[in-house]
Each structure stands twice: as C-alpha cells, then as structure tokens.
C-alpha cells in the first residue's frame, strides 16, 4: 500500500478537531441559554423580594433566605388594632355579654312556650274553682256537687248536729280532730265525698252515728265527717274553700 501524500494526512489530522469544535458549539449555546434563564429568574426574585423588603418582615427559621429570598414571611403588625388593649377587651366583653343575653332570652322563650303547652287547658282551669249558693240548701239537708271530678258534700247542719259534733270526745277517735278544725262556720260542713278506705262514695244521713255510711266495706262517719267505725283509717277530707259572701262559698 502506498503512503498518503502529506496534504491528505494533514487534512485527516484537521478533521477531528473541526468535528470536536462543531460538537462543542451547541453545548456552549445551551449553557449560555441556561445561564441567561437563571439571571432572568434571579432578577425577578430580586424584584419580588425587594417588594417584601419595603414592609416589616421576619425570616423563616426553616429556610435559607440568602439562597431563596421568597421564604420571607410578611409581618401583620400593620393590620393590628391601634387602640389600647383595655378598649379591645371592653369591646370583647360587651360582645360576649350581648350574645349571652340573647341566648338567655331565647332559652327563656323556649321554656315559657313549653310550660304554656304543658299547663292546664281553659276547661280544666274553669273547674279549678266552683261557687255554691248556700241560700238554696235548707237546714238539715245535703247537696252533692262535682269539683275537679270528685263529689263534694255540702251539709247545712242543725243546731243539734252541731252540739253532737262538738261534744264528741275526739281524743279517742282513730283520726283525732275536733269539729272546730273541720268547719269555718259551724252550720256548714264541706268535705270530699270519697271514702278514705278504698275511694267509694258514702251515703248521707245514714250509719250508726247519723252522718255518712259507706256500704262497700261498712265504714261509718259522724255528722262532722270523722271516721267512727269500719275499715276507714282517716276522716273525710276537707277541701280548701272560702266564703265570698254570707250566702256563697267558693271551693278551690
């Protein structure tokens, strides 16, 4: 094989260098573009950080502000109240007290409405009291009226019945009670007509003592309504009543 001329060998020596130069040129261009992008970003960051620098700031303890200035946290002192602390507390206490009053008023209204709904109706309240005309009851007679769903005995007693009731030795009775504690006026005896044994209704002007007699189990009551014989443990109950006039009584 013949040796190459000197011109050809020189050309071959220059080709690798030219190729290296042509390959290195795009890499340098890309590096320059990246550097330019970094400079652009850094200038933008400097502008933003400069805006933050115009307001009071404090540095975050979790980042390095020199490498990343965007970690600077703005201060909110400019948004704080300029008034003294005492005035702020006064306003807060006023708001809390006002809300407490509103809540109390709402609770009161709720409880009041509930109690009104649970209270007795008008027809029940109408039966709470009953007025009786005593002038229509002759002496020595009984009248039975209905009060709160229970019978009430109204007796216009004679003078002999009054003496008999007052002269009885009430200390020996099973339910000791003088006649004066059971009546407000001696001639008028008012009591519930319910037997204290099992709740039966006694019969008037009957029994061994001239008062009332319960035929269910044989309980006897005298002219003052006191238990005298039989299984009844207590005297007939005397309801609350008052004489509104001389000839009228209100029960309840």
C-alpha positions as a Markdown table, in Angstrom:
| # | Residue | x | y | z |
|---|---|---|---|---|
| 1 | Unk | 0.0 | 0.0 | 0.0 |
| 2 | Unk | 1.3 | 3.4 | -1.0 |
| 3 | Unk | 1.8 | 6.1 | 1.7 |
| 4 | Unk | -0.7 | 9.0 | 1.6 |
| 5 | Unk | 0.6 | 12.3 | 0.5 |
| 6 | Unk | 1.4 | 15.0 | 3.1 |
| 7 | Unk | -1.6 | 17.1 | 2.1 |
| 8 | Unk | -4.0 | 14.3 | 2.7 |
| 9 | Unk | -2.5 | 13.4 | 6.0 |
| 10 | Unk | -2.8 | 17.0 | 7.1 |
| 11 | Unk | -6.4 | 17.0 | 6.1 |
| 12 | Unk | -7.1 | 13.9 | 8.2 |
| 13 | Unk | -5.4 | 15.5 | 11.2 |
| 14 | Unk | -7.6 | 18.6 | 11.0 |
| 15 | Unk | -11.0 | 16.7 | 10.7 |
| 16 | Unk | -11.2 | 15.5 | 14.3 |
| 17 | Unk | -10.5 | 19.0 | 15.6 |
| 18 | Unk | -13.1 | 20.5 | 13.4 |
| 19 | Unk | -15.6 | 17.9 | 14.4 |
| 20 | Unk | -14.9 | 18.5 | 18.1 |
| 21 | Unk | -15.4 | 22.2 | 17.6 |
| 22 | Unk | -18.7 | 21.7 | 15.7 |
| 23 | Unk | -20.0 | 19.4 | 18.5 |
| 24 | Unk | -18.9 | 21.7 | 21.3 |
| 25 | Unk | -20.7 | 24.7 | 19.8 |
| 26 | Unk | -24.3 | 23.6 | 20.6 |
| 27 | Unk | -23.3 | 22.6 | 24.1 |
| 28 | Unk | -21.9 | 26.1 | 24.8 |
| 29 | Unk | -25.0 | 27.7 | 23.3 |
| 30 | Unk | -27.3 | 25.7 | 25.6 |
| 31 | Unk | -25.1 | 26.5 | 28.6 |
| 32 | Unk | -25.4 | 30.2 | 27.8 |
| 33 | Unk | -29.2 | 30.0 | 27.5 |
| 34 | Unk | -29.4 | 28.3 | 30.9 |
| 35 | Unk | -27.3 | 30.9 | 32.5 |
| 36 | Unk | -29.4 | 33.7 | 30.9 |
| 37 | Unk | -32.6 | 32.0 | 32.3 |
| 38 | Unk | -31.0 | 31.8 | 35.7 |
| 39 | Unk | -30.2 | 35.5 | 35.6 |
| 40 | Unk | -33.7 | 36.4 | 34.5 |
| 41 | Unk | -35.2 | 34.3 | 37.4 |
| 42 | Unk | -32.8 | 35.9 | 39.8 |
| 43 | Unk | -33.7 | 39.4 | 38.7 |
| 44 | Unk | -37.4 | 38.5 | 39.1 |
| 45 | Unk | -36.8 | 37.1 | 42.6 |
| 46 | Unk | -34.9 | 40.2 | 43.5 |
| 47 | Unk | -37.8 | 42.4 | 42.4 |
| 48 | Unk | -40.3 | 40.4 | 44.4 |
| 49 | Unk | -38.0 | 40.2 | 47.5 |
| 50 | Unk | -37.5 | 44.0 | 47.1 |
| 51 | Unk | -41.2 | 44.5 | 47.4 |
| 52 | Unk | -41.3 | 42.4 | 50.5 |
| 53 | Unk | -38.4 | 44.3 | 51.9 |
| 54 | Unk | -40.4 | 47.5 | 51.9 |
| 55 | Unk | -42.6 | 46.1 | 54.7 |
| 56 | Unk | -41.5 | 44.8 | 58.1 |
| 57 | Unk | -40.6 | 41.1 | 57.8 |
| 58 | Unk | -39.2 | 38.3 | 59.8 |
| 59 | Unk | -37.1 | 35.5 | 58.5 |
| 60 | Unk | -38.4 | 31.9 | 58.5 |
| 61 | Unk | -36.3 | 29.6 | 60.7 |
| 62 | Unk | -36.8 | 26.7 | 58.2 |
| 63 | Unk | -35.2 | 28.2 | 55.1 |
| 64 | Unk | -32.0 | 30.0 | 54.0 |
| 65 | Unk | -33.1 | 33.4 | 52.9 |
| 66 | Unk | -29.9 | 34.1 | 51.0 |
| 67 | Unk | -30.4 | 31.3 | 48.6 |
| 68 | Unk | -34.2 | 31.6 | 48.4 |
| 69 | Unk | -35.5 | 35.1 | 49.4 |
| 70 | Unk | -39.1 | 34.1 | 48.8 |
| 71 | Unk | -39.3 | 32.4 | 52.2 |
| 72 | Unk | -39.5 | 35.8 | 53.9 |
| 73 | Unk | -42.8 | 36.0 | 55.7 |
| 74 | Unk | -44.6 | 39.4 | 55.8 |
| 75 | Unk | -45.5 | 40.9 | 59.2 |
| 76 | Unk | -49.1 | 41.6 | 60.1 |
| 77 | Unk | -48.4 | 44.4 | 62.5 |
| 78 | Unk | -50.0 | 46.9 | 60.1 |
| 79 | Unk | -53.3 | 45.0 | 60.5 |
| 80 | Unk | -53.3 | 45.1 | 64.3 |
| 81 | Unk | -55.6 | 47.4 | 66.2 |
| 82 | Unk | -54.1 | 50.8 | 67.1 |
| 83 | Unk | -56.3 | 51.0 | 70.2 |
| 84 | Unk | -55.1 | 50.1 | 73.7 |
| 85 | Unk | -55.6 | 46.6 | 75.0 |
| 86 | Unk | -58.2 | 47.7 | 77.6 |
| 87 | Unk | -60.5 | 49.1 | 75.0 |
| 88 | Unk | -60.3 | 45.9 | 72.9 |
| 89 | Unk | -61.1 | 43.8 | 76.0 |
| 90 | Unk | -64.1 | 46.0 | 76.8 |
| 91 | Unk | -65.5 | 45.5 | 73.3 |
| 92 | Unk | -64.9 | 41.8 | 73.5 |
| 93 | Unk | -66.6 | 41.6 | 76.9 |
| 94 | Unk | -69.5 | 43.6 | 75.5 |
| 95 | Unk | -70.0 | 41.3 | 72.6 |
| 96 | Unk | -69.8 | 38.2 | 74.8 |
| 97 | Unk | -72.3 | 39.7 | 77.3 |
| 98 | Unk | -74.6 | 40.7 | 74.5 |
| 99 | Unk | -74.6 | 37.2 | 73.0 |
| 100 | Unk | -75.1 | 35.7 | 76.5 |
| 101 | Unk | -78.2 | 37.9 | 76.9 |
| 102 | Unk | -79.6 | 36.9 | 73.6 |
| 103 | Unk | -79.0 | 33.2 | 74.4 |
| 104 | Unk | -80.7 | 33.6 | 77.8 |
| 105 | Unk | -83.7 | 35.4 | 76.2 |
| 106 | Unk | -84.0 | 32.6 | 73.6 |
| 107 | Unk | -83.9 | 29.9 | 76.3 |
| 108 | Unk | -86.5 | 31.8 | 78.4 |
| 109 | Unk | -88.9 | 32.0 | 75.5 |
| 110 | Unk | -88.4 | 28.3 | 74.7 |
| 111 | Unk | -89.0 | 27.2 | 78.3 |
| 112 | Unk | -92.0 | 29.5 | 78.6 |
| 113 | Unk | -93.6 | 28.2 | 75.4 |
| 114 | Unk | -93.0 | 24.6 | 76.7 |
| 115 | Unk | -94.6 | 25.4 | 80.1 |
| 116 | Unk | -97.6 | 27.1 | 78.4 |
| 117 | Unk | -98.2 | 24.0 | 76.3 |
| 118 | Unk | -97.9 | 21.8 | 79.4 |
| 119 | Unk | -100.3 | 23.9 | 81.5 |
| 120 | Unk | -103.9 | 23.1 | 82.1 |
| 121 | Unk | -106.4 | 24.0 | 79.4 |
| 122 | Unk | -109.2 | 26.5 | 79.8 |
| 123 | Unk | -111.9 | 23.9 | 80.6 |
| 124 | Unk | -109.7 | 22.4 | 83.3 |
| 125 | Unk | -109.0 | 25.8 | 84.8 |
| 126 | Unk | -112.7 | 26.5 | 84.8 |
| 127 | Unk | -113.2 | 23.5 | 87.1 |
| 128 | Unk | -110.5 | 24.6 | 89.5 |
| 129 | Unk | -112.9 | 26.6 | 91.5 |
| 130 | Unk | -116.7 | 26.3 | 91.9 |
| 131 | Unk | -119.1 | 28.7 | 93.6 |
| 132 | Unk | -122.1 | 27.5 | 95.5 |
| 133 | Unk | -125.2 | 29.4 | 96.5 |
| 134 | Unk | -125.8 | 28.3 | 100.1 |
| 135 | Unk | -129.2 | 30.0 | 100.3 |
| 136 | Unk | -130.7 | 27.2 | 98.2 |
| 137 | Unk | -129.7 | 24.5 | 100.7 |
| 138 | Unk | -132.3 | 24.1 | 103.6 |
| 139 | Unk | -131.2 | 23.3 | 107.1 |
| 140 | Unk | -130.6 | 19.6 | 107.7 |
| 141 | Unk | -130.1 | 18.7 | 104.0 |
| 142 | Unk | -127.1 | 17.6 | 102.0 |
| 143 | Unk | -126.0 | 18.8 | 98.5 |
| 144 | Unk | -123.5 | 16.9 | 96.3 |
| 145 | Unk | -121.6 | 18.9 | 93.7 |
| 146 | Unk | -118.8 | 17.9 | 91.3 |
| 147 | Unk | -115.4 | 19.6 | 91.8 |
| 148 | Unk | -112.3 | 18.5 | 89.8 |
| 149 | Unk | -114.0 | 15.3 | 89.0 |
| 150 | Unk | -114.8 | 14.4 | 92.6 |
| 151 | Unk | -118.0 | 14.6 | 94.6 |
| 152 | Unk | -118.2 | 17.3 | 97.4 |
| 153 | Unk | -120.7 | 17.1 | 100.2 |
| 154 | Unk | -122.2 | 20.3 | 101.5 |
| 155 | Unk | -124.2 | 19.9 | 104.7 |
| 156 | Unk | -126.4 | 22.5 | 106.3 |
| 157 | Unk | -126.2 | 21.2 | 109.9 |
| 158 | Unk | -128.9 | 21.7 | 112.5 |
| 159 | Unk | -128.2 | 23.0 | 116.0 |
| 160 | Unk | -128.5 | 19.5 | 117.4 |
| 161 | Unk | -125.9 | 18.2 | 115.0 |
| 162 | Unk | -123.5 | 21.0 | 115.8 |
| 163 | Unk | -123.8 | 20.2 | 119.6 |
| 164 | Unk | -123.3 | 16.5 | 118.9 |
| 165 | Unk | -120.2 | 17.1 | 116.8 |
| 166 | Unk | -118.7 | 19.5 | 119.4 |
| 167 | Unk | -119.5 | 17.3 | 122.4 |
| 168 | Unk | -117.8 | 14.2 | 121.0 |
| 169 | Unk | -114.6 | 13.1 | 122.7 |
| 170 | Unk | -112.4 | 13.4 | 119.7 |
| 171 | Unk | -109.2 | 12.4 | 121.6 |
| 172 | Unk | -110.4 | 8.8 | 121.5 |
| 173 | Unk | -111.0 | 8.7 | 117.7 |
| 174 | Unk | -108.7 | 6.8 | 115.3 |
| 175 | Unk | -108.1 | 10.1 | 113.5 |
| 176 | Unk | -108.3 | 12.7 | 116.3 |
| 177 | Unk | -109.6 | 16.0 | 115.1 |
| 178 | Unk | -112.0 | 18.5 | 116.8 |
| 179 | Unk | -115.0 | 19.7 | 114.9 |
| 180 | Unk | -113.7 | 23.3 | 115.0 |
| 181 | Unk | -110.8 | 22.4 | 112.8 |
| 182 | Unk | -113.1 | 20.9 | 110.1 |
| 183 | Unk | -115.5 | 23.8 | 109.7 |
| 184 | Unk | -115.2 | 27.6 | 109.3 |
| 185 | Unk | -118.9 | 28.2 | 110.1 |
| 186 | Unk | -120.5 | 25.6 | 112.5 |
| 187 | Unk | -123.6 | 25.3 | 110.4 |
| 188 | Unk | -121.8 | 24.5 | 107.2 |
| 189 | Unk | -119.9 | 21.3 | 106.7 |
| 190 | Unk | -118.0 | 21.0 | 103.4 |
| 191 | Unk | -115.9 | 17.9 | 102.6 |
| 192 | Unk | -115.0 | 15.5 | 99.8 |
| 193 | Unk | -117.4 | 12.6 | 99.3 |
| 194 | Unk | -114.7 | 10.0 | 98.9 |
| 195 | Unk | -114.3 | 7.2 | 101.4 |
| 196 | Unk | -110.8 | 7.1 | 102.9 |
| 197 | Unk | -110.7 | 3.3 | 102.7 |
| 198 | Unk | -111.0 | 2.4 | 99.0 |
| 199 | Unk | -112.4 | 5.6 | 97.4 |
| 200 | Unk | -116.1 | 4.7 | 97.4 |
| 201 | Unk | -118.9 | 7.4 | 97.8 |
| 202 | Unk | -120.6 | 7.2 | 101.2 |
| 203 | Unk | -124.3 | 7.6 | 101.6 |
| 204 | Unk | -125.5 | 10.7 | 103.5 |
| 205 | Unk | -127.8 | 10.7 | 106.6 |
| 206 | Unk | -127.0 | 7.0 | 107.3 |
| 207 | Unk | -124.9 | 4.8 | 109.5 |
| 208 | Unk | -124.7 | 4.4 | 113.3 |
| 209 | Unk | -123.7 | 8.0 | 114.0 |
| 210 | Unk | -126.2 | 9.9 | 111.9 |
| 211 | Unk | -123.6 | 11.1 | 109.4 |
| 212 | Unk | -122.4 | 9.0 | 106.4 |
| 213 | Unk | -122.1 | 5.3 | 105.7 |
| 214 | Unk | -120.1 | 3.5 | 103.0 |
| 215 | Unk | -121.9 | 0.3 | 102.0 |
| 216 | Unk | -118.9 | -1.1 | 100.2 |
| 217 | Unk | -117.0 | -2.1 | 103.4 |
| 218 | Unk | -119.1 | -0.7 | 106.2 |
| 219 | Unk | -117.3 | 2.5 | 107.2 |
| 220 | Unk | -119.3 | 4.9 | 109.4 |
| 221 | Unk | -118.7 | 8.7 | 109.7 |
| 222 | Unk | -120.4 | 11.1 | 112.2 |
| 223 | Unk | -122.0 | 14.5 | 111.5 |
| 224 | Unk | -118.5 | 16.0 | 111.3 |
| 225 | Unk | -117.3 | 13.5 | 108.7 |
| 226 | Unk | -114.9 | 11.8 | 111.2 |
| 227 | Unk | -114.3 | 8.0 | 110.9 |
| 228 | Unk | -116.0 | 6.2 | 113.8 |
| 229 | Unk | -116.4 | 2.6 | 112.7 |
| 230 | Unk | -115.3 | 0.2 | 110.0 |
| 231 | Unk | -112.1 | 0.0 | 108.0 |
| 232 | Unk | -111.8 | 3.7 | 107.1 |
| 233 | Unk | -108.4 | 4.9 | 108.6 |
| 234 | Unk | -108.9 | 8.6 | 108.2 |
| 235 | Unk | -111.7 | 11.3 | 108.3 |
| 236 | Unk | -113.3 | 12.6 | 105.2 |
| 237 | Unk | -111.0 | 15.2 | 103.6 |
| 238 | Unk | -111.9 | 18.8 | 103.9 |
| 239 | Unk | -111.0 | 20.8 | 100.7 |
| 240 | Unk | -109.9 | 24.4 | 100.6 |
| 241 | Unk | -112.9 | 26.8 | 100.5 |
| 242 | Unk | -113.8 | 30.3 | 101.4 |
| 243 | Unk | -117.0 | 32.3 | 102.0 |
| 244 | Unk | -117.0 | 35.0 | 99.4 |
| 245 | Unk | -120.3 | 36.3 | 100.8 |
| 246 | Unk | -122.6 | 35.3 | 103.6 |
| 247 | Unk | -124.6 | 33.0 | 101.4 |
| 248 | Unk | -122.0 | 32.0 | 98.9 |
| 249 | Unk | -118.9 | 29.7 | 99.2 |
| 250 | Unk | -116.1 | 29.2 | 96.7 |
| 251 | Unk | -114.4 | 25.8 | 96.7 |
| 252 | Unk | -110.8 | 25.6 | 95.4 |
